Amino acid sequence: MKLLVTGVAGFIGYHVAERLIARGDQVIGLDNLNDYYDVRLKEARLARLTGRAGFEFHRLNLADRDGLERLFADTRPRRVIHLAAQAGVRYSLTNPRAYVDSNLVGFTNILEGCRHNGLEHLVYASSSSVYGANTRMPFSVHQNVDHPLSLYAATKKANELMAHTYSHLYGLPTTGLRFFTVYGPWGRPDMALFLFTKAILEGRPIDVFNEGRMRRDFTYIDDIVEGVVRVVDRVATPNPAWSGDAPDPGTSAAPYRLYNIGNNNPVELLRLIELLEQALGRAAQKRMLPMQPGDVPATYADVDDLMRDVGFRPATSIEEGVRRFVAWYRSFYAMG
């Protein structure tokens, strides 16, 4: 099957492309290789895909409407896995326009490309950030999520609404995946595990927000990839039981679905640091700080729908995941 994977030089996009190529799919990879974080890491991921049978790469910005129209027309993918976005909660506080360009304008261009080229299925990255001010745990796709706490979260919620509109108006099957704190080899340098590892190895203190009492549903990259691939193979369909009298946010009378992909097992930040110290064989110097604007104290994914519909729930333990990440980090950066 021929698939377009956007954000292919990114953390999740790279791993998804690897998995698709390995099973024999044709992957059209798109990325703009922006400098939100170290471009060399993106280039290193991309280098592991370049030259592989069934892979082609296009450097393109999501906001380039004409370029995307040409890409869809020339390559004719059957399905799209849209993982490109401007990421980061804290960055959205100081660079809001980057999120509008990538996450709103860019997503509109993806939707239009799917609509006008008869795509079978659009799977796109949403985020656990959409739960915002919600405190009822675990977070469920059947809860309303109308109180985002960052512009990043608001753009991801907007993506879900935009996707539903296209599913309703044009019959385009869309599935949104709310990822929960993804970590693992080839991860993002702006995420806590990466930042902590680098600082500890360099003998610098780490910033521990909310005095370490944050709880996150850390989800290992292999589990994320398994969920994405299973979902893209299962084209979204209407829910025949959906009713406008009691509208279910997670499904629709249109071919539209939402799923959480999380480990279903939240871990306190101090526990993550403890495991990291064990894996590195070094103690962290902790600088305890208050919770930052835009952050939420806890995340916890209800994955019952994912299990019911695609037969999978993430299961990699945080202990195993941290060990694998540290082994990769030491190897990639050649540190003892």
C-alpha positions as CSV (number, residue, x, y, z in Angstrom):
1,M,0.0,0.0,0.0
2,K,1.2,3.5,-0.8
3,L,1.0,5.9,2.2
4,L,2.0,9.5,2.8
5,V,3.7,10.0,6.1
6,T,4.2,13.6,7.1
7,G,6.8,14.6,9.7
8,V,8.9,11.6,8.5
9,A,12.1,13.0,10.0
10,G,10.4,13.5,13.3
11,F,10.5,11.1,16.3
12,I,7.2,9.3,15.7
13,G,7.2,9.7,11.9
14,Y,10.6,8.1,11.5
15,H,9.6,5.0,13.5
16,V,6.3,4.7,11.7
17,A,8.0,4.9,8.3
18,E,10.5,2.2,9.4
19,R,7.7,-0.1,10.4
20,L,5.7,0.5,7.2
21,I,8.8,-0.1,4.9
22,A,9.7,-3.2,6.8
23,R,6.2,-4.7,6.1
24,G,6.5,-3.9,2.4
25,D,4.5,-0.6,2.1
26,Q,5.5,2.3,-0.2
27,V,6.2,5.4,2.0
28,I,6.1,8.9,0.6
29,G,7.9,10.9,3.3
30,L,7.3,14.6,3.9
31,D,9.2,16.9,6.3
32,N,10.4,20.5,6.3
33,L,13.4,19.7,8.6
34,N,12.7,22.9,10.6
35,D,15.1,23.9,13.4
36,Y,12.7,23.7,16.4
37,Y,15.3,21.2,17.7
38,D,18.7,20.0,16.5
39,V,18.3,19.4,12.7
40,R,21.2,16.9,12.8
41,L,19.0,14.5,14.7
42,K,16.3,14.8,12.1
43,E,18.8,14.3,9.4
44,A,20.2,11.2,11.1
45,R,16.8,9.7,11.3
46,L,16.1,10.5,7.7
47,A,19.5,9.0,6.6
48,R,18.3,5.6,8.0
49,L,15.3,5.7,5.7
50,T,17.0,7.2,2.6
51,G,17.8,4.6,0.0
52,R,15.5,2.0,1.4
53,A,13.3,0.2,-1.2
54,G,9.8,1.7,-1.1
55,F,10.8,5.1,0.4
56,E,10.9,8.5,-1.2
57,F,11.4,11.8,0.5
58,H,10.0,15.3,-0.3
59,R,11.2,18.4,1.6
60,L,8.1,20.5,1.9
61,N,6.4,22.9,4.3
62,L,2.8,22.1,5.3
63,A,1.8,25.7,4.7
64,D,2.9,25.4,1.1
65,R,-0.5,24.9,-0.5
66,D,0.6,24.6,-4.1
67,G,3.5,22.3,-3.2
68,L,1.2,20.0,-1.3
69,E,-1.4,19.9,-4.1
70,R,1.4,18.9,-6.5
71,L,2.6,16.2,-4.1
72,F,-0.8,14.6,-3.7
73,A,-1.4,14.8,-7.5
74,D,2.0,13.4,-8.4
75,T,2.3,10.6,-5.8
76,R,-1.3,9.5,-5.4
77,P,-1.1,7.9,-1.9
78,R,-4.0,5.8,-0.7
79,R,-3.8,6.7,2.9
80,V,-2.2,9.5,4.9
81,I,-0.5,9.3,8.4
82,H,-0.2,13.0,9.3
83,L,2.4,13.4,12.1
84,A,3.9,16.7,11.1
85,A,3.1,19.6,13.5
86,Q,4.6,22.3,15.5
87,A,5.1,20.5,18.8
88,G,5.6,21.6,22.3
89,V,3.4,23.2,25.0
90,R,5.8,25.7,26.4
91,Y,7.0,26.9,23.0
92,S,3.5,27.8,22.0
93,L,3.5,30.4,24.8
94,T,6.2,32.4,23.0
95,N,5.8,31.4,19.3
96,P,2.0,31.2,18.7
97,R,2.1,31.9,15.0
98,A,4.2,28.9,14.3
99,Y,1.3,26.8,15.6
100,V,-1.2,28.6,13.4
101,D,0.9,28.1,10.3
102,S,1.7,24.4,10.8
103,N,-1.2,23.0,12.9
104,L,-4.1,25.0,11.4
105,V,-3.1,26.1,7.9
106,G,-1.0,23.0,7.3
107,F,-3.8,20.7,8.5
108,T,-6.3,22.4,6.2
109,N,-3.9,21.7,3.3
110,I,-3.7,18.0,4.3
111,L,-7.5,17.8,4.5
112,E,-7.9,19.4,1.1
113,G,-5.3,17.1,-0.4
114,C,-7.2,14.1,1.0
115,R,-10.6,15.4,-0.1
116,H,-9.6,16.1,-3.7
117,N,-7.6,12.9,-4.3
118,G,-10.0,10.3,-3.0
119,L,-8.0,9.2,0.0
120,E,-9.2,6.1,1.8
121,H,-8.2,7.1,5.3
122,L,-6.5,10.0,7.1
123,V,-4.9,9.2,10.4
124,Y,-3.6,12.2,12.3
125,A,-1.8,13.0,15.5
126,S,-3.8,14.7,18.2
127,S,-2.5,14.9,21.8
128,S,-3.3,14.2,25.4
129,S,-2.9,18.0,25.8
130,V,-6.5,18.4,24.5
131,Y,-7.8,17.2,27.9
132,G,-6.6,20.5,29.3
133,A,-8.5,21.4,32.5
134,N,-10.2,18.0,32.7
135,T,-9.4,16.2,36.0
136,R,-11.6,13.1,35.8
137,M,-9.2,10.1,35.3
138,P,-8.5,8.2,33.2
139,F,-9.0,10.5,30.3
140,S,-11.5,9.1,27.8
141,V,-12.3,10.1,24.2
142,H,-15.9,10.1,25.3
143,Q,-15.4,13.1,27.6
144,N,-15.8,16.7,26.3
145,V,-12.5,18.5,25.9
146,D,-13.4,22.2,25.6
147,H,-11.0,23.8,28.1
148,P,-7.4,23.7,26.6
149,L,-4.6,25.2,28.7
150,S,-2.2,26.0,25.8
151,L,-2.4,27.2,22.2
152,Y,-0.8,23.9,21.2
153,A,-3.7,22.0,22.8
154,A,-6.2,24.3,21.2
155,T,-4.7,23.6,17.7
156,K,-4.9,19.9,18.3
157,K,-8.6,20.2,19.4
158,A,-9.2,22.3,16.3
159,N,-7.7,19.5,14.2
160,E,-10.2,17.1,15.6
161,L,-13.1,19.5,14.8
162,M,-11.8,20.2,11.3
163,A,-11.4,16.5,10.6
164,H,-14.9,15.8,11.7
165,T,-16.2,18.5,9.4
166,Y,-14.5,16.8,6.4
167,S,-15.7,13.4,7.5
168,H,-19.3,14.8,7.6
169,L,-19.3,16.9,4.5
170,Y,-17.1,14.8,2.2
171,G,-17.3,11.3,3.6
172,L,-13.5,11.3,4.3
173,P,-12.7,8.7,6.9
174,T,-10.5,10.3,9.6
175,T,-9.0,9.0,12.8
176,G,-7.4,11.2,15.4
177,L,-4.8,9.7,17.8
178,R,-4.3,11.3,21.2
179,F,-0.7,10.4,22.0
180,F,0.4,10.4,25.7
181,T,4.0,11.5,26.5
182,V,5.9,9.5,23.9
183,Y,9.5,8.5,24.7
184,G,12.2,6.1,23.5
185,P,15.2,5.9,21.1
186,W,15.5,8.7,18.6
187,G,13.3,10.8,20.8
188,R,12.8,14.6,20.9
189,P,15.5,16.7,22.6
190,D,12.9,19.0,24.1
191,M,11.2,16.2,26.1
192,A,11.9,15.6,29.8
193,L,13.7,12.2,29.4
194,F,16.1,13.6,26.8
195,L,16.7,16.8,28.7
196,F,17.3,15.0,32.0
197,T,19.7,12.5,30.4
198,K,21.8,15.1,28.7
199,A,22.0,17.3,31.9
200,I,22.8,14.4,34.2
201,L,25.6,13.1,32.0
202,E,27.0,16.7,31.7
203,G,26.9,17.2,35.5
204,R,24.3,20.0,35.2
205,P,21.1,20.3,37.4
206,I,17.7,19.4,36.0
207,D,14.6,21.5,36.2
208,V,11.9,19.5,38.0
209,F,8.5,21.2,37.7
210,N,5.7,21.0,40.2
211,E,8.3,19.8,42.7
212,G,8.3,16.4,40.8
213,R,4.7,15.7,41.6
214,M,3.7,15.7,37.9
215,R,2.3,12.4,36.8
216,R,2.5,11.3,33.1
217,D,1.3,8.3,31.2
218,F,4.7,7.7,29.5
219,T,4.2,5.7,26.4
220,Y,7.1,3.8,24.7
221,I,7.6,4.6,21.0
222,D,7.2,0.9,19.8
223,D,3.7,0.9,21.4
224,I,2.8,4.1,19.7
225,V,3.9,2.7,16.3
226,E,1.9,-0.5,16.8
227,G,-1.2,1.6,17.6
228,V,-0.7,3.9,14.6
229,V,-0.2,1.0,12.1
230,R,-3.2,-1.0,13.4
231,V,-5.4,2.1,13.2
232,V,-4.4,3.1,9.7
233,D,-5.3,-0.4,8.5
234,R,-8.8,-0.1,10.1
235,V,-10.6,2.6,8.1
236,A,-12.9,4.8,10.3
237,T,-16.6,4.1,9.9
238,P,-19.7,5.8,11.2
239,N,-21.1,4.7,14.6
240,P,-24.7,3.5,13.9
241,A,-25.6,4.1,17.5
242,W,-24.5,7.8,17.5
243,S,-27.2,10.2,18.5
244,G,-27.4,14.0,18.3
245,D,-29.5,13.8,21.5
246,A,-26.5,12.5,23.5
247,P,-23.5,13.2,21.2
248,D,-20.5,11.0,21.8
249,P,-17.3,13.1,21.2
250,G,-15.3,10.0,20.3
251,T,-17.4,8.8,17.4
252,S,-19.9,10.2,14.9
253,A,-22.6,9.5,12.4
254,A,-19.8,10.3,10.0
255,P,-16.7,8.1,9.4
256,Y,-14.8,9.7,12.3
257,R,-13.0,8.2,15.3
258,L,-10.8,9.2,18.1
259,Y,-8.5,7.0,20.2
260,N,-6.1,7.5,23.1
261,I,-2.7,5.8,22.8
262,G,-1.2,5.8,26.2
263,N,0.4,3.3,28.6
264,N,-2.7,3.3,30.9
265,N,-0.3,3.6,33.8
266,P,0.7,7.1,35.0
267,V,4.2,7.5,36.6
268,E,5.3,10.3,38.9
269,L,8.1,12.4,37.5
270,L,10.4,11.7,40.5
271,R,10.0,7.9,39.7
272,L,11.1,8.6,36.1
273,I,14.2,10.5,37.5
274,E,15.0,7.6,39.9
275,L,14.9,5.1,37.0
276,L,17.1,7.3,34.9
277,E,19.6,7.7,37.7
278,Q,19.8,3.9,38.0
279,A,20.2,3.4,34.2
280,L,22.9,6.1,34.0
281,G,24.7,5.2,37.3
282,R,24.7,8.8,38.3
283,A,22.7,11.0,40.7
284,A,20.7,13.9,39.4
285,Q,21.0,17.4,40.8
286,K,17.4,18.5,41.1
287,R,16.2,22.1,40.9
288,M,12.6,22.0,42.2
289,L,10.4,24.5,40.5
290,P,6.6,25.3,40.5
291,M,4.3,24.1,37.7
292,Q,4.7,26.0,34.5
293,P,1.9,27.9,32.6
294,G,0.2,25.5,30.1
295,D,1.1,22.4,32.0
296,V,-1.3,19.9,33.6
297,P,-0.6,18.0,36.8
298,A,-1.4,14.6,35.5
299,T,-2.4,12.5,32.4
300,Y,-3.8,9.0,32.3
301,A,-5.2,7.3,29.2
302,D,-8.3,5.2,28.9
303,V,-7.4,2.8,26.1
304,D,-10.5,0.6,26.1
305,D,-11.7,1.7,22.7
306,L,-8.3,1.1,21.2
307,M,-8.2,-2.4,22.6
308,R,-11.8,-3.1,21.5
309,D,-11.4,-1.9,17.9
310,V,-7.8,-2.9,17.0
311,G,-6.9,-5.5,19.6
312,F,-4.0,-3.6,21.1
313,R,-3.0,-1.8,24.3
314,P,0.5,-0.4,25.1
315,A,2.3,-2.5,27.6
316,T,6.1,-1.6,27.6
317,S,7.0,-0.9,31.3
318,I,8.7,2.5,32.1
319,E,11.6,0.5,33.6
320,E,12.3,-1.3,30.3
321,G,11.6,1.8,28.2
322,V,14.1,4.0,30.1
323,R,16.8,1.3,29.9
324,R,16.3,1.2,26.1
325,F,16.4,4.9,25.7
326,V,19.6,5.3,27.8
327,A,21.3,2.5,25.7
328,W,20.4,4.4,22.5
329,Y,21.5,7.8,23.9
330,R,24.9,6.5,24.9
331,S,25.4,4.8,21.6
332,F,24.2,7.7,19.4
333,Y,26.2,10.3,21.3
334,A,29.1,7.9,21.9
335,M,29.2,8.5,25.6
336,G,30.4,6.0,28.1
